[in-house]
Amino acid sequence: MRLKRGLILGVFSAKGGVGKTTTVANLGAALAQKLKNRVIIVETNMTASNLGLHLGILDSPVVIQDVVFGKIKISDAIMPNDYGFHIIPGSVAFTSELGSIDLRGILDELTKKYDIIILDSAPGFGLEVFAAMKTCDELLVVCQPRVPAIAGTLQTFRAADRLKIPVFGVVLNRVTGKRFEIPTSDIKRTLGWSTMTVVPEDDMVEEGVTRGIPVVLHAPKSPAAIEYRKLAQAVLAHLRARKRIAPRRKRKATERGRRKKTVKRT
């Protein structure tokens, strides 16, 4: 049974360079192995778009900026690929003034077609970050075991709480195990939030980016690929749980309707 409305999952972090885009590309690729053509990843980092580069897209004829500025419909910006999921990339040459944007009406159209829409976001808390965050049903926060990244994660939590958007979990990324890193147990205690997966630093990730292939497909047995697939399994289980809940709610509504009819007849 398909959901009537797909889940919009935003991948966020106030700190740049923690691996948001890598997470989006690999989560999308891993989910597509179970949900072929029902997964789409979307660039919402308007001013520094890199999502397409992770898939070897250097100069897309259609980009998210065209949609935002009303040049094309969002359905015309969707690009398929050989990996089983779709993408709406951004322009790597965008240098115009962005201004205020509203993505809610634009992205809502995708929820009618896809089971999950994964958003890649900009770092910080600029207008484009909040525009993307406000469209999300849930957030996935990416962190590194370093003090600045942990501080950025706490900021992201506060922003999500202020907007009343649930946080699905945390990805602890690029873990090397070196002495200067904050131990995972300390991070969990500081954040007070469950860590979905711990992704190790892995040269295969960068090699995959260079070749335009997510590491889950480029080197599926590599340590990072294994962890990204674990993350995908957790997200997939979450999607399935949402599907199981929907029919029960529908049945309850039907039962209430029947009871009302019975009362009226009496």
C-alpha positions in Angstrom: 0.0 0.0 0.0 1.4 3.4 -1.0 1.1 6.4 1.4 -1.1 9.2 0.1 1.6 11.6 1.1 5.3 11.0 1.0 7.6 11.9 3.9 9.8 15.0 3.6 13.0 14.3 5.5 15.4 17.2 5.7 19.1 16.6 6.3 20.5 19.6 8.3 23.4 20.9 10.3 24.4 24.4 11.2 28.1 23.4 10.7 29.3 23.1 7.1 31.5 20.2 5.9 30.0 17.6 8.2 28.7 15.5 5.3 25.1 16.5 4.8 25.3 16.1 1.0 27.1 12.8 1.2 24.5 11.5 3.6 21.6 12.6 1.2 23.2 11.0 -1.8 23.9 7.7 -0.1 20.7 7.5 1.8 18.8 8.1 -1.4 20.8 5.5 -3.3 20.4 2.9 -0.5 16.6 3.5 -0.1 16.2 3.2 -3.9 17.4 -0.4 -3.7 14.1 -1.2 -1.9 11.9 1.7 -3.2 12.9 2.0 -6.9 11.7 5.3 -8.5 9.8 6.2 -5.3 12.7 8.2 -3.8 13.8 11.7 -4.7 16.6 13.8 -3.4 16.3 17.6 -3.7 18.9 20.4 -3.5 17.7 23.2 -1.3 21.2 24.8 -0.8 20.6 27.5 -3.4 23.7 29.5 -3.0 26.3 26.7 -2.9 24.6 23.7 -4.7 26.8 20.5 -4.6 24.3 17.7 -4.6 24.4 17.1 -8.3 28.2 16.8 -8.2 27.9 13.8 -6.0 26.1 12.1 -8.9 28.4 13.3 -11.7 25.9 16.1 -12.7 28.1 19.0 -13.6 25.8 21.2 -15.7 22.1 20.3 -15.4 19.8 21.9 -18.0 17.1 22.3 -15.2 17.8 23.2 -11.6 15.9 23.9 -8.4 16.6 27.7 -8.8 14.6 27.6 -12.0 11.7 26.2 -10.1 12.0 28.7 -7.2 12.0 31.7 -9.5 9.0 30.4 -11.5 10.7 29.6 -14.7 9.6 25.9 -14.8 7.3 23.6 -12.9 8.9 21.3 -10.4 7.8 18.3 -12.4 9.9 19.5 -15.2 13.0 19.7 -13.0 13.0 16.0 -12.0 16.0 14.0 -13.3 16.1 10.2 -13.3 19.3 8.3 -13.1 20.6 4.8 -13.4 20.6 4.2 -9.6 16.8 3.9 -9.1 16.0 7.3 -7.6 15.3 10.8 -8.9 17.1 14.1 -8.2 16.4 17.8 -8.5 19.9 19.3 -8.6 21.0 22.9 -8.2 23.1 25.3 -10.2 26.8 25.3 -9.3 27.1 28.7 -11.0 24.3 30.5 -9.1 25.5 33.9 -7.9 22.3 36.0 -7.9 20.8 37.5 -4.8 18.4 35.0 -3.3 16.0 36.9 -1.2 13.0 35.4 0.6 11.8 32.1 -0.8 8.9 29.8 0.1 9.4 26.1 -0.7 6.3 24.7 0.9 4.0 24.9 -2.0 6.7 23.8 -4.4 7.9 20.7 -2.7 4.4 19.6 -1.6 3.7 18.5 -5.2 6.4 15.8 -4.8 4.7 14.2 -1.9 2.0 12.9 -4.2 4.5 10.9 -6.3 7.2 9.8 -3.9 7.3 7.8 -0.7 10.2 9.9 0.6 11.6 13.3 -0.4 15.1 13.9 1.0 16.3 17.5 1.2 19.9 18.6 1.1 20.3 21.8 3.0 22.7 24.7 3.4 24.8 25.2 6.6 24.0 28.0 9.0 20.6 29.5 9.6 20.0 31.8 6.5 16.7 32.3 4.8 17.2 29.3 2.5 17.8 27.0 5.6 14.6 28.0 7.3 12.7 27.9 4.0 13.7 24.2 3.6 13.2 23.4 7.3 9.6 24.7 7.3 8.7 22.2 4.6 10.0 19.1 6.5 8.0 16.5 8.3 11.1 15.4 10.2 14.8 16.2 10.3 17.9 14.1 10.2 20.9 16.0 11.8 24.5 15.3 10.7 27.3 15.8 13.2 31.0 15.1 13.5 32.8 14.2 16.8 34.3 17.7 17.1 33.3 20.6 19.3 32.2 23.0 16.5 30.0 20.4 14.9 28.4 19.4 18.2 27.6 23.1 18.9 26.1 23.3 15.5 24.0 20.2 16.1 22.6 21.7 19.3 21.7 24.9 17.4 19.9 22.8 14.8 17.9 21.1 17.6 16.9 24.4 19.0 15.7 25.6 15.6 13.7 22.4 15.0 12.1 22.7 18.5 11.2 26.3 17.8 9.5 25.3 14.5 8.0 22.2 16.2 9.6 19.8 13.7 10.5 16.4 15.0 14.1 15.2 14.8 14.2 11.7 13.5 17.8 11.1 14.6 21.5 12.0 14.4 24.2 10.7 12.0 27.6 10.9 13.5 29.8 11.2 10.5 33.5 11.0 9.5 34.6 9.3 12.7 38.3 8.5 12.8 38.7 7.4 16.4 41.6 9.8 17.0 42.4 11.2 20.4 41.2 14.7 19.7 37.7 13.5 18.8 34.9 13.6 21.3 33.9 10.0 22.4 30.6 8.8 21.0 29.3 8.1 24.5 30.0 11.8 25.5 28.3 13.0 22.3 25.2 11.0 23.0 25.1 12.3 26.6 25.6 15.9 25.4 23.0 15.8 22.6 20.5 13.8 24.6 19.4 12.2 21.3 19.7 8.8 19.8 22.4 8.4 17.2 21.0 6.5 14.1 24.4 5.5 12.8 28.1 6.1 13.2 29.8 6.5 9.8 33.6 6.1 9.8 36.0 8.2 7.8 36.4 6.2 4.6 38.5 7.0 1.5 36.0 5.2 -0.6 33.5 8.0 0.0 35.7 10.6 -1.6 36.6 8.3 -4.4 32.9 7.8 -5.0 32.3 11.5 -5.1 35.1 12.0 -7.6 33.4 9.4 -9.9 29.9 10.7 -9.3 28.7 7.4 -7.6 27.4 7.1 -4.0 29.7 4.9 -1.9 26.9 2.5 -1.2 27.0 1.6 -4.9 30.7 2.4 -5.7 32.1 0.3 -2.8 29.2 -1.5 -1.1 31.4 -3.5 1.3 33.3 -0.4 2.5 32.8 0.6 6.2 31.0 3.8 5.4 28.7 2.1 2.8 27.7 -0.5 5.4 26.7 2.2 7.9 24.7 4.2 5.3 22.7 1.1 4.5 22.0 0.7 8.2 20.7 4.2 8.2 18.5 3.4 5.2 17.1 0.4 6.9 16.1 2.5 9.9 14.4 5.0 7.6 12.7 2.3 5.7 11.3 0.7 8.9 10.0 4.2 9.8 8.2 4.5 6.5 6.7 1.1 6.9 5.5 2.0 10.4 3.8 5.1 9.0 2.0 2.9 6.4 0.8 0.5 9.2 -0.6 3.4 11.2 -2.6 5.0 8.3 -5.0 2.1 7.7 -5.8 1.9 11.4 -6.8 5.5 11.6 -8.9 5.1 8.5 -10.7 2.1 10.1 -11.3 4.1 13.3 -12.8 6.9 11.3 -15.1 4.4 9.5 -16.2 2.9 12.8 -17.1 6.3 14.2 -19.1 7.0 11.1 -21.0 3.7 11.5 -21.7 4.4 15.1 -23.1 7.9 14.2 -25.4 6.3 11.6 -26.6 3.8 14.2 -27.5 6.5 16.7 -29.4 8.5 14.1 -31.5 5.4 13.1 -32.3 4.8 16.8 
